[in-house]
Each structure stands twice: as C-alpha cells, then as structure tokens.
C-alpha cells in the first residue's frame, strides 16, 4: 500500500506543479476537475445514506463560484455573475427538493440543503485555490502553501506511527494522535521554511520566516478538513470517499485538508505579507 501511495504521488505531484506554473485556463481546468470529482464522491456518499441531492445543481453552483473568482481576475465585471448564478442554483434546488418529495422522497429539506452545501463547500473554499494563484508571484506562494499539506501529512504519519500514544479524535479518526499532530507541525514548518528560502530569489516577500509561519498555520488548521470529511464518511459507513486514486482512496481524501490549508495560506499572505 505504501509503495502504491508513493508511486501515485510521484506521478500526480509533477502534474500538479505543472498546472500551477502554467496558470490561467490550465490551472482552472485542473482545479475544476478535482473539485467536480470531489462533489461526485460526496454526492455518492449522500445517496448511500438515503438522501437525494442533485449532483448537477451542485456542480453548477461549484462552477458559478469558480468562474466568478476566475473572471473577477480577468475582466472588471467578472464578479457580477456571482449573485444571479447563486440565485439560479437556489431556485433550481427548491424545484429539485419539491420534485423529489412528489416522487416519494420524504426529506425535501435535507435534499435541498445537501444539494447547495455540496457546491458551496467545494466551490467557495476551492475558489481560494484560484485566488491564491492570482496573487503577485502567486505560483510560488501556491507552491509553498499546498506542499505544506503534504509535509504535515507525512510528518504526522511518520511520527504518529513511531511515537503515537495519545488519540487526537478517536471518535472520528482512531489512528490520529497528538504526537503525530505535533510532528506534522514541526515537519511542515521546517519544510516550508526551506521552500520559502528556495523561492526567495523569485519573490523577496517569500522568505524563510513567512515559509515557516505558513507551514505552522497550515499544519494546525488543515486537519480540520480531514476530520470533517472523516466524520462524513463515518456517518455513511465508508472508509474512503471513493477508489479513484490507487493507494490514496478518493479525491476528497486528498482535497479535504487542502481546502482548509489554501484558505489559511491565502489570508495570511494577503494580510501579512
């Protein structure tokens, strides 16, 4: 299993880095594909639990939020699509829930809410991936924030396996420990400090100090995304969100921490650098 995880990572990470450097429509397409697959996985989990959300409307809302962010960077009126687009999705979700109730599904409020929650969760947080990349020298900031997630995960795994004794959240994720959590913080801080020093020649604002702070904040906050999606899966009795990525599970099993990390990184960079 570990060899499979490493082999898949060695294939996916260069693709990810290439999309970040390429930017523009290539990066948008990569982000949209990953988030859409995540929406599909969450929709599957909900349906397995007896709910009846609309994947199409969730994807539409996801697309509206991503395009509003992307277009706001490229032309002055781009953000104006946000209000009518979200409004349309709400109206369609109302129709969907009423249609499902007519057809015998007796949870219209849950179906309405889950349809919108799926698109909002992934689209709103996921739009920060575009916002981060759009910052001045955004490719280098992105290549600092997101690798911090991988460093934190790796550090937490290695330290937790060797020294883990005290459970972090056993009711959600029995294998996570406080020792692993602290190890992840140290690994991420050191790694992103080195990355910040490496990218400094491209952007003087990005240095060892900011790299270490970003790594620390990401390692502290990103597990919230992981534990939240773990709770979703536990509710429906699933170990992984899907089996799309060999050795890793599903897209949401990788994106859960990233969605929180990119928000933390973006606002730290925006406000403090």
LINFEN-V105318 format. One record per residue. N is the residue number from 1. BURIAL is + if it has 16 or more other ideal C-beta (glycine too) atoms within 10 Angstrom, else -. Layout:
# LINFEN-V105318
n: <N & N>
burial: <BURIAL & BURIAL>
This chain:
# LINFEN-V105318
n: <1 & 2 & 3 & 4 & 5 & 6 & 7 & 8 & 9 & 10 & 11 & 12 & 13 & 14 & 15 & 16 & 17 & 18 & 19 & 20 & 21 & 22 & 23 & 24 & 25 & 26 & 27 & 28 & 29 & 30 & 31 & 32 & 33 & 34 & 35 & 36 & 37 & 38 & 39 & 40 & 41 & 42 & 43 & 44 & 45 & 46 & 47 & 48 & 49 & 50 & 51 & 52 & 53 & 54 & 55 & 56 & 57 & 58 & 59 & 60 & 61 & 62 & 63 & 64 & 65 & 66 & 67 & 68 & 69 & 70 & 71 & 72 & 73 & 74 & 75 & 76 & 77 & 78 & 79 & 80 & 81 & 82 & 83 & 84 & 85 & 86 & 87 & 88 & 89 & 90 & 91 & 92 & 93 & 94 & 95 & 96 & 97 & 98 & 99 & 100 & 101 & 102 & 103 & 104 & 105 & 106 & 107 & 108 & 109 & 110 & 111 & 112 & 113 & 114 & 115 & 116 & 117 & 118 & 119 & 120 & 121 & 122 & 123 & 124 & 125 & 126 & 127 & 128 & 129 & 130 & 131 & 132 & 133 & 134 & 135 & 136 & 137 & 138 & 139 & 140 & 141 & 142 & 143 & 144 & 145 & 146 & 147 & 148 & 149 & 150 & 151 & 152 & 153 & 154 & 155 & 156 & 157 & 158 & 159 & 160 & 161 & 162 & 163 & 164 & 165 & 166 & 167 & 168 & 169 & 170 & 171 & 172 & 173 & 174 & 175 & 176 & 177 & 178 & 179 & 180 & 181 & 182 & 183 & 184 & 185 & 186 & 187 & 188 & 189 & 190 & 191 & 192 & 193 & 194 & 195 & 196 & 197 & 198 & 199 & 200 & 201 & 202 & 203 & 204 & 205 & 206 & 207 & 208 & 209 & 210 & 211 & 212 & 213 & 214 & 215 & 216 & 217 & 218 & 219 & 220 & 221 & 222 & 223 & 224 & 225 & 226 & 227 & 228 & 229 & 230 & 231 & 232 & 233 & 234 & 235 & 236 & 237 & 238 & 239 & 240 & 241 & 242 & 243 & 244 & 245 & 246 & 247 & 248 & 249 & 250 & 251 & 252 & 253 & 254 & 255 & 256 & 257 & 258 & 259 & 260 & 261 & 262 & 263 & 264 & 265 & 266 & 267 & 268 & 269 & 270 & 271 & 272 & 273>
burial: <- & - & - & - & - & - & - & - & + & - & - & - & - & - & - & + & - & - & + & + & - & - & - & - & - & - & + & + & - & + & + & + & - & + & + & + & + & + & + & + & + & + & + & + & + & + & - & - & - & - & + & + & + & + & + & - & + & + & + & + & + & + & + & + & + & + & + & + & + & + & + & + & - & - & - & - & - & - & - & - & - & + & - & - & + & + & - & - & + & - & - & + & + & - & - & + & + & - & - & + & + & - & - & - & - & - & + & + & - & + & + & + & - & + & + & + & + & + & + & + & + & + & + & + & + & + & + & + & + & + & + & + & + & + & + & - & - & + & + & + & + & + & + & + & + & + & + & + & + & + & + & + & + & + & + & + & + & - & + & + & - & - & - & + & - & - & - & + & + & - & - & + & + & - & - & + & + & - & + & + & + & + & + & + & + & + & + & + & + & + & + & + & + & - & + & + & - & - & + & + & - & - & + & - & + & + & - & - & - & + & + & + & + & + & + & + & + & + & + & + & + & + & + & - & + & + & + & + & + & + & - & + & + & - & - & - & - & + & - & - & + & + & - & + & + & - & - & + & + & + & + & + & + & + & + & + & + & + & + & + & + & + & + & + & + & + & - & + & + & - & - & - & +>
